[in-house]
Amino acid sequence: MKNIKIILLTAAISGALVVGLGAVGSHVLGDLLISNERTDTYLTAIRYHSFHTIALLCFGILSRLIHSEFITRGIYLMIAGMVLFSGSLYLLSLYDKIWFAYITPVGGILLILSWMTLFYGIYQGKWTVNNRE
């Protein structure tokens, strides 16, 4: 399935990106984050980015076992939520412009919707294995 390959490649790129952003934040941006008083904000972005990258990888693999359009939709909602939630926090940390913070809740809502959509996709989806345990 072409979608699965795109999802897994997206997860791989996201994983490399979060490691790079973590390293840059730790070794290059430390003084800027401290002067902006946004170290905790940056760490929150890293934390959510990391967690949802792993989830994206897992759900991409899971989509091979369970056939449901809701799983695909949930994955795309998760990608959009990651970009808006963590992306707005990264930008807020770097530029200290409060209006970036207004984007963050939209990303958070998309992340919540992604988990709910994935739940429904797993619940109603058609499993490709015989045992549902």
C-alpha positions as CSV (number, residue, x, y, z in Angstrom):
1,M,0.0,0.0,0.0
2,K,1.4,3.3,-1.0
3,N,-0.1,5.2,2.0
4,I,1.7,3.0,4.4
5,K,5.1,3.6,2.9
6,I,4.4,7.4,3.0
7,I,3.3,7.2,6.6
8,L,6.4,5.2,7.6
9,L,8.7,7.5,5.7
10,T,7.1,10.5,7.4
11,A,7.7,8.8,10.8
12,A,11.3,8.2,9.9
13,I,11.8,11.8,8.8
14,S,10.0,13.0,11.9
15,G,12.3,10.9,14.1
16,A,15.4,12.3,12.5
17,L,14.0,15.8,12.9
18,V,13.2,15.5,16.5
19,V,16.6,14.1,17.4
20,G,18.2,17.0,15.4
21,L,15.9,19.6,17.1
22,G,16.7,18.1,20.5
23,A,20.4,18.4,19.8
24,V,20.2,21.9,18.4
25,G,18.1,23.0,21.3
26,S,20.5,21.5,23.8
27,H,23.8,22.5,22.2
28,V,23.1,25.6,20.1
29,L,19.9,27.3,21.3
30,G,20.4,27.0,25.1
31,D,21.2,30.7,25.7
32,L,18.3,31.9,23.4
33,L,15.8,29.6,25.1
34,I,16.9,30.8,28.5
35,S,16.8,34.5,27.5
36,N,13.3,34.0,26.1
37,E,12.4,32.0,29.2
38,R,11.1,29.2,26.8
39,T,13.2,26.2,27.8
40,D,10.2,24.4,29.2
41,T,8.2,25.2,26.1
42,Y,10.9,23.8,23.8
43,L,11.1,20.7,25.9
44,T,7.3,20.2,25.7
45,A,7.5,20.5,21.9
46,I,10.3,17.9,21.9
47,R,8.4,15.6,24.2
48,Y,5.1,15.6,22.2
49,H,7.0,15.4,18.9
50,S,8.9,12.4,20.1
51,F,5.9,10.6,21.6
52,H,3.8,11.1,18.5
53,T,6.6,10.1,16.1
54,I,6.8,6.7,17.9
55,A,3.0,6.5,17.8
56,L,3.0,7.4,14.1
57,L,5.4,4.6,13.4
58,C,3.4,2.1,15.4
59,F,0.1,3.1,13.8
60,G,1.7,2.9,10.3
61,I,2.7,-0.7,11.0
62,L,-0.7,-1.4,12.6
63,S,-2.5,-0.2,9.5
64,R,-1.1,-3.3,7.7
65,L,-3.0,-5.5,10.2
66,I,-6.2,-3.7,10.4
67,H,-8.0,-2.3,7.4
68,S,-9.9,0.8,8.2
69,E,-10.1,4.2,6.5
70,F,-10.4,5.6,10.1
71,I,-6.9,4.5,10.9
72,T,-5.6,6.3,7.8
73,R,-7.6,9.4,8.8
74,G,-6.3,9.2,12.3
75,I,-2.8,9.0,11.2
76,Y,-3.2,12.1,9.0
77,L,-4.8,14.0,11.8
78,M,-1.9,13.0,14.0
79,I,0.6,14.4,11.5
80,A,-1.3,17.6,11.2
81,G,-1.6,17.8,15.0
82,M,2.2,17.2,15.5
83,V,3.1,20.0,13.0
84,L,0.7,22.5,14.5
85,F,1.2,21.6,18.2
86,S,5.0,21.0,18.3
87,G,5.7,23.4,15.5
88,S,4.0,26.3,17.1
89,L,5.8,25.6,20.4
90,Y,9.2,25.5,18.6
91,L,8.4,28.8,16.9
92,L,7.2,30.3,20.2
93,S,10.4,29.2,21.9
94,L,12.6,30.7,19.2
95,Y,10.8,33.9,18.4
96,D,9.0,34.6,21.7
97,K,5.9,35.9,19.8
98,I,2.8,35.0,21.8
99,W,0.6,34.7,18.8
100,F,2.3,31.3,18.0
101,A,0.7,30.1,21.3
102,Y,-2.8,30.5,19.7
103,I,-1.9,27.8,17.2
104,T,-0.9,25.3,19.8
105,P,-4.5,24.4,21.0
106,V,-5.6,23.7,17.4
107,G,-2.7,21.2,17.2
108,G,-3.7,19.7,20.5
109,I,-7.3,19.3,19.4
110,L,-6.1,17.5,16.2
111,L,-4.0,15.2,18.3
112,I,-7.0,14.3,20.6
113,L,-9.1,13.8,17.5
114,S,-6.4,11.6,16.0
115,W,-6.4,9.3,19.0
116,M,-10.2,9.1,19.0
117,T,-10.3,8.3,15.3
118,L,-7.6,5.7,15.7
119,F,-9.6,4.1,18.5
120,Y,-12.7,3.9,16.3
121,G,-10.6,2.5,13.4
122,I,-9.2,-0.2,15.5
123,Y,-12.6,-1.0,17.0
124,Q,-14.5,-1.3,13.7
125,G,-11.7,-2.2,11.3
126,K,-11.2,-5.6,9.5
127,W,-8.3,-7.5,10.9
128,T,-6.1,-9.4,8.5
129,V,-5.2,-12.0,11.2
130,N,-7.5,-14.6,12.5
131,N,-7.0,-14.1,16.2
132,R,-8.2,-10.8,17.6
133,E,-6.7,-11.3,21.1
